[in-house]
Amino acid sequence: MNFNLYNPNEVLDTKYLFFTGKGGVGKTTSACATAIQLADNGRRVMLVSTDPASNLQDVFQRELTNQATQIEEVPGLSVANFDPVTAAEDYKESVIAPYRGVLPESAIENMAEQLSGSCTVEIAAFNEFANFLTSPDVANSFDTIIFDTAPTGHTLRLLQLPSAWSGYLDENQQGASCLGQLAGMGDRKAVYEKAMATLNDDTLTTLIMVTRPQLAPLLEADRASTELKNLGITNQKLILNGVFETATDAVSQIFYDRQQADLVRMPDTLKQLKSYQIPLRAYNITGIDNVRNLLKKSQPITKITNNRDTNLPEFGLMIDDFVNTNKKLIFTMGKGGVGKTSIAIKIATELAKRGKRVHLASTDPADHISEILTDTTNIKLSHIDEAQELKHYQNEVIAKAALTMSPADVDYVKEDLQSPCTQEIAVFRAFAELVADDDCDIAVIDTAPTGHTLLLLDSSQSYAKEVERTSGDVPESIVNLLPKLQDARQTEVVMVTLPETTPVYESMRLADDLDRANMAHSWWVINQSLLATHTNNPILASRANNETAWINKVDQLSAGQYNVISWQA
């Protein structure tokens, strides 16, 4: 499939541009290339990043703050890099502070953990969006304002709920809250209403969905696009980043064919958007020269210098360690699209070959696992239906809420239950039941609860005991499982990542999250490595060489306890 080359000078004509997409698809590089091209064309451009995984400083190769920095090499371009994680910490304390000395310490701990999830970061980021979207000074100073990372549909729905935000924390002890974040924001309603009006104005705002020509990112882009359309953000365009154009060897031919097959399967709703492509480049998009080159038809010739031994650590070393240490419970963990399920299957298969009776529990459809698992000797399969478990949990919580809350507050709870941590808790409850009844030597589970989820469950359990009325919200199977998860002698979380900037940074944050919850995670798996394929294709070989820095980074993070899996379709 062929798409027009992305040229922002030809396709973008609104004042506000929002770039959004799944982690690692190239939001930041696309936003930076857009900003530079528009500035080179004579526009006054402001580029603002509120992405926690932003590599904006790497792109421009200088320190950036939340204050606008003029880029000398690009006249007309100013850049600011907000740290929403820090902003979220400040906001969390502002919400909790009034309750200190008023509520029991267990309640304070519960509130703190409620406010430690990704949704708080989203709200903090939206604060920055709102400031820029509603500032007359900013509007008058720049022709174009570009945001690296748009607010999610979940965040926007939260802000549109009709009932008063304050006081929600007093009522909610279900253990899955993303709504407490709103408790201190009543004085910002007017600002948010103006921001929402700007987002919904097609003459002012363009939303650019960035994705890759791979099925998982395409499906995620479709979900986000539909969700944001339903909230009134209809002026959308699509960028397919990293389209591979020319195959020259067996590996690159498989790579090309896979991309083309996935593009054919692009959801129809995405096909209706005006779509553009950015070809796969051989170089890392760092430095202003490379960013300028990104969108050009004529590309520089890249010399390939392999500076790393391709004899990379093998998968079997990790399996040997699990056998020798007699692990009982193994989770695979990582952001979406890194291959958690395939790695879980691979772990289960290798353990079974070593004589272990393995319980493989997955959220993937059973037929998908069956396609990969041709030999199930010593392997017991379980499948968790995520949608079914989520619905069951949502109905349970809503029914309890309706007994004591007003209809308006129940609306809050319903929106709360759309958050990512809710699904995590629902699925994890189902896994806990499986583990509790398991008669195998070892259980391998293809998704792990984040540290935030575990601390929510733990703090909610303590809080339930304190106030009694929520007793029973945390099932016995989870109560019994939590100590096991924190026992490094029994449990291991395998960090699964890709040899790329964003997946590694996201894995580092997940690792910090697990550290907070005292969960062991000594082993890392680097999946889908081009370096391990020994491809001779100029573009793929150059990108393989670029993996070196991230393999070295994981080597450091894991203290040498890692392995590398070769790229495969």
BELGI-V494094 format. One record per residue. N is the residue number from 1. RES is the residue in one small letter. PSI is psi in whole degrees, -180 to 180 (NA if undefined). Layout:
# BELGI-V494094
N_RES_PSI, N_RES_PSI
This chain:
# BELGI-V494094
1_m_138, 2_n_137, 3_f_155, 4_n_145, 5_l_135, 6_y_124, 7_n_101, 8_p_-28, 9_n_-23, 10_e_-23, 11_v_-12, 12_l_124, 13_d_18, 14_t_162, 15_k_-39, 16_y_129, 17_l_125, 18_f_124, 19_f_128, 20_t_161, 21_g_166, 22_k_148, 23_g_131, 24_g_2, 25_v_-12, 26_g_29, 27_k_-50, 28_t_-46, 29_t_-38, 30_s_-42, 31_a_-42, 32_c_-45, 33_a_-38, 34_t_-47, 35_a_-45, 36_i_-44, 37_q_-44, 38_l_-40, 39_a_-42, 40_d_-26, 41_n_4, 42_g_3, 43_r_152, 44_r_116, 45_v_136, 46_m_126, 47_l_123, 48_v_128, 49_s_131, 50_t_23, 51_d_121, 52_p_-26, 53_a_16, 54_s_136, 55_n_34, 56_l_-40, 57_q_-34, 58_d_-40, 59_v_-48, 60_f_-5, 61_q_51, 62_r_160, 63_e_135, 64_l_149, 65_t_-171, 66_n_2, 67_q_143, 68_a_128, 69_t_124, 70_q_135, 71_i_110, 72_e_-38, 73_e_-13, 74_v_83, 75_p_132, 76_g_-9, 77_l_128, 78_s_144, 79_v_138, 80_a_142, 81_n_99, 82_f_144, 83_d_94, 84_p_-22, 85_v_-46, 86_t_-44, 87_a_-38, 88_a_-39, 89_e_-43, 90_d_-43, 91_y_-40, 92_k_-46, 93_e_-36, 94_s_-32, 95_v_-41, 96_i_-34, 97_a_-44, 98_p_-19, 99_y_-14, 100_r_132, 101_g_-7, 102_v_-48, 103_l_158, 104_p_155, 105_e_-36, 106_s_-36, 107_a_-40, 108_i_-43, 109_e_-41, 110_n_-46, 111_m_-43, 112_a_-42, 113_e_-37, 114_q_-36, 115_l_14, 116_s_2, 117_g_-178, 118_s_-27, 119_c_-33, 120_t_-40, 121_v_-41, 122_e_-46, 123_i_-43, 124_a_-41, 125_a_-41, 126_f_-31, 127_n_-42, 128_e_-42, 129_f_-49, 130_a_-40, 131_n_-43, 132_f_-39, 133_l_-24, 134_t_3, 135_s_116, 136_p_-36, 137_d_-44, 138_v_-45, 139_a_-38, 140_n_-24, 141_s_-20, 142_f_147, 143_d_-35, 144_t_134, 145_i_120, 146_i_130, 147_f_123, 148_d_102, 149_t_115, 150_a_158, 151_p_144, 152_t_164, 153_g_-36, 154_h_-47, 155_t_-46, 156_l_-38, 157_r_-40, 158_l_-44, 159_l_-17, 160_q_-5, 161_l_142, 162_p_-28, 163_s_166, 164_a_139, 165_w_-37, 166_s_148, 167_g_-6, 168_y_-38, 169_l_-30, 170_d_-27, 171_e_-25, 172_n_117, 173_q_30, 174_q_-20, 175_g_13, 176_a_38, 177_s_137, 178_c_9, 179_l_-23, 180_g_-24, 181_q_-24, 182_l_-4, 183_a_-32, 184_g_20, 185_m_15, 186_g_-33, 187_d_1, 188_r_4, 189_k_-44, 190_a_-41, 191_v_-44, 192_y_-38, 193_e_-42, 194_k_-40, 195_a_-45, 196_m_-39, 197_a_-39, 198_t_-44, 199_l_-36, 200_n_-3, 201_d_109, 202_d_-22, 203_t_-14, 204_l_-33, 205_t_135, 206_t_130, 207_l_124, 208_i_110, 209_m_120, 210_v_132, 211_t_177, 212_r_157, 213_p_57, 214_q_147, 215_l_-47, 216_a_-50, 217_p_-34, 218_l_-43, 219_l_-39, 220_e_-42, 221_a_-40, 222_d_-43, 223_r_-47, 224_a_-42, 225_s_-47, 226_t_-44, 227_e_-44, 228_l_-34, 229_k_-44, 230_n_-21, 231_l_9, 232_g_1, 233_i_92, 234_t_-17, 235_n_87, 236_q_145, 237_k_160, 238_l_131, 239_i_123, 240_l_107, 241_n_136, 242_g_36, 243_v_124, 244_f_130, 245_e_-34, 246_t_123, 247_a_138, 248_t_-9, 249_d_-179, 250_a_-43, 251_v_-47, 252_s_-30, 253_q_-43, 254_i_-42, 255_f_-48, 256_y_-48, 257_d_-38, 258_r_-46, 259_q_-47, 260_q_-40, 261_a_-40, 262_d_-37, 263_l_-36, 264_v_-32, 265_r_8, 266_m_133, 267_p_144, 268_d_-34, 269_t_-34, 270_l_-36, 271_k_-22, 272_q_-17, 273_l_151, 274_k_122, 275_s_144, 276_y_161, 277_q_150, 278_i_116, 279_p_155, 280_l_127, 281_r_157, 282_a_-18, 283_y_159, 284_n_140, 285_i_71, 286_t_147, 287_g_144, 288_i_-36, 289_d_-46, 290_n_-39, 291_v_-40, 292_r_-39, 293_n_-23, 294_l_-44, 295_l_6, 296_k_147, 297_k_-41, 298_s_122, 299_q_147, 300_p_152, 301_i_126, 302_t_126, 303_k_136, 304_i_121, 305_t_110, 306_n_111, 307_n_24, 308_r_140, 309_d_126, 310_t_8, 311_n_83, 312_l_155, 313_p_139, 314_e_154, 315_f_-36, 316_g_-26, 317_l_-39, 318_m_-42, 319_i_-43, 320_d_-41, 321_d_-42, 322_f_-39, 323_v_-47, 324_n_-33, 325_t_0, 326_n_50, 327_k_146, 328_k_-24, 329_l_123, 330_i_127, 331_f_146, 332_t_135, 333_m_143, 334_g_169, 335_k_162, 336_g_138, 337_g_0, 338_v_-11, 339_g_35, 340_k_-44, 341_t_-46, 342_s_-36, 343_i_-39, 344_a_-43, 345_i_-43, 346_k_-42, 347_i_-48, 348_a_-43, 349_t_-46, 350_e_-38, 351_l_-41, 352_a_-38, 353_k_-26, 354_r_12, 355_g_4, 356_k_139, 357_r_117, 358_v_134, 359_h_110, 360_l_112, 361_a_130, 362_s_156, 363_t_-2, 364_d_151, 365_p_141, 366_a_-36, 367_d_-31, 368_h_-44, 369_i_-40, 370_s_-34, 371_e_-36, 372_i_-41, 373_l_96, 374_t_-25, 375_d_114, 376_t_22, 377_t_128, 378_n_10, 379_i_123, 380_k_127, 381_l_138, 382_s_143, 383_h_128, 384_i_124, 385_d_103, 386_e_-46, 387_a_-43, 388_q_-45, 389_e_-39, 390_l_-46, 391_k_-43, 392_h_-45, 393_y_-43, 394_q_-46, 395_n_-39, 396_e_-47, 397_v_-42, 398_i_-41, 399_a_-42, 400_k_-41, 401_a_-39, 402_a_-21, 403_l_-28, 404_t_-10, 405_m_157, 406_s_160, 407_p_-39, 408_a_-42, 409_d_-33, 410_v_-35, 411_d_-41, 412_y_-46, 413_v_-42, 414_k_-44, 415_e_-40, 416_d_-40, 417_l_-1, 418_q_-4, 419_s_156, 420_p_-37, 421_c_-26, 422_t_-46, 423_q_-41, 424_e_-47, 425_i_-44, 426_a_-47, 427_v_-41, 428_f_-36, 429_r_-43, 430_a_-42, 431_f_-39, 432_a_-39, 433_e_-41, 434_l_-46, 435_v_-38, 436_a_-33, 437_d_3, 438_d_137, 439_d_15, 440_c_173, 441_d_-35, 442_i_143, 443_a_132, 444_v_122, 445_i_133, 446_d_11, 447_t_141, 448_a_148, 449_p_137, 450_t_165, 451_g_-37, 452_h_-45, 453_t_-45, 454_l_-43, 455_l_-33, 456_l_-49, 457_l_-42, 458_d_-48, 459_s_-36, 460_s_-36, 461_q_-46, 462_s_-41, 463_y_-39, 464_a_-41, 465_k_-35, 466_e_-45, 467_v_-7, 468_e_-44, 469_r_-18, 470_t_11, 471_s_133, 472_g_-7, 473_d_-29, 474_v_111, 475_p_155, 476_e_-36, 477_s_-37, 478_i_-42, 479_v_-43, 480_n_-29, 481_l_-32, 482_l_-47, 483_p_-36, 484_k_-40, 485_l_-29, 486_q_6, 487_d_103, 488_a_-19, 489_r_-24, 490_q_-34, 491_t_141, 492_e_133, 493_v_119, 494_v_119, 495_m_118, 496_v_129, 497_t_179, 498_l_157, 499_p_58, 500_e_163, 501_t_-63, 502_t_-47, 503_p_-37, 504_v_-45, 505_y_-41, 506_e_-38, 507_s_-37, 508_m_-40, 509_r_-38, 510_l_-40, 511_a_-42, 512_d_-39, 513_d_-44, 514_l_-36, 515_d_-40, 516_r_-34, 517_a_6, 518_n_42, 519_m_132, 520_a_138, 521_h_72, 522_s_-27, 523_w_140, 524_w_147, 525_v_124, 526_i_111, 527_n_157, 528_q_50, 529_s_123, 530_l_-31, 531_l_-35, 532_a_-10, 533_t_-20, 534_h_33, 535_t_147, 536_n_-1, 537_n_130, 538_p_-46, 539_i_-49, 540_l_-38, 541_a_-38, 542_s_-42, 543_r_-35, 544_a_-42, 545_n_-34, 546_n_-19, 547_e_-21, 548_t_-46, 549_a_-37, 550_w_-31, 551_i_-43, 552_n_-38, 553_k_-45, 554_v_-38, 555_d_-45, 556_q_-47, 557_l_-36, 558_s_0, 559_a_40, 560_g_-1, 561_q_78, 562_y_167, 563_n_166, 564_v_129, 565_i_130, 566_s_148, 567_w_139, 568_q_151, 569_a_NA
